[in-house]
Amino acid sequence: MVIKGATAVISGASKGIGRATAQAFADEGATVFSLDIEKPKKSDERITHISTDVTQGDQVQRALRQIPTIDILMLNEIGRAHV
């Protein structure tokens, strides 16, 4: 899979596996968007955080409108996502 130059959207990327994946994708040259209700404790300028409660469809739609294209989508949250 080619990650360099791809746009990745990862839900639940403020900590744990989601955060590690977001950082790994950024390390490989992807443009990364994190959709999470929590803001990451440590900022990473390579990852754009969009505050989003993925259980709320209107918030998911608002977040996705801010992202020009999606090549990689990783759903990594606990709960029910509206994507």
N, C-alpha and C positions, 0 to 999 in steps of 0.2 A: 504494500500500500504506500502510495506517495503522500507524505504529510507536508513536506515543504511547500509553502504557498497555498495550502488548503485552509479553509475556514472551518474551525471546529467549535461546536456549541456543546457545552457540558453542564448538565444540571447537577446540583449538589456538589459544586466544585470549590467550596470554601474551605473544606478540610478533608482529611482522610484520602481514600482512593480517588475521589473526584479531583481533589487538589493535586495529588501526585500525577494523575493522568494529564491534567491541564498543563502542569509544568513540563512534563515529558513532551507533549505536543509542541509547546512553545520552544523547547530546546531543539526540536527537529525542524523549526521554522514555520509552524502553523500560526495563523491568526486565531487567537483563542478568546471565546466569550464564555464567561461563567454566569449561569443563571442560578441564583441561590437567595434564599430569604436572609441568610446571614452574610455579613461582610467578612472577607478573610481577615484573620488576625494580622497577617503579614502581607503587605502589598507587593505585587509583582507587576511592574509596568508593562510586561508583555501580555498580560491577561486582563481583558476588559470585564469588570464585574457589573452585571445588571441586576439590581435588587428585584427578585421575582419570587413570589410564592407560587410554585408550580401546581398547587392544588386549585388555583384560581385562574380559570380560563382567560379572563380579561387581562390579567397580568402577563400571562404567557404570550398572548397576542401582541400586547404592547411591546414586550421584550423582543419578539421575533421581528417586528417591524423596524427595529433599530439595527438589524443585522442584514447586510446587503445580499449575502448568499450563504448557503450552508452546504458544505461538502461532507462533514462528519458530524453526526448527532449521537451523543452519549447521554442516556437517561440514567442518572446515578443518584436519585433522591429516594428518600423514604416517604412513602405516601402515594397518592394517586396523581399522576401527571396529566395535564391537559395539553397535549401537543398535537 
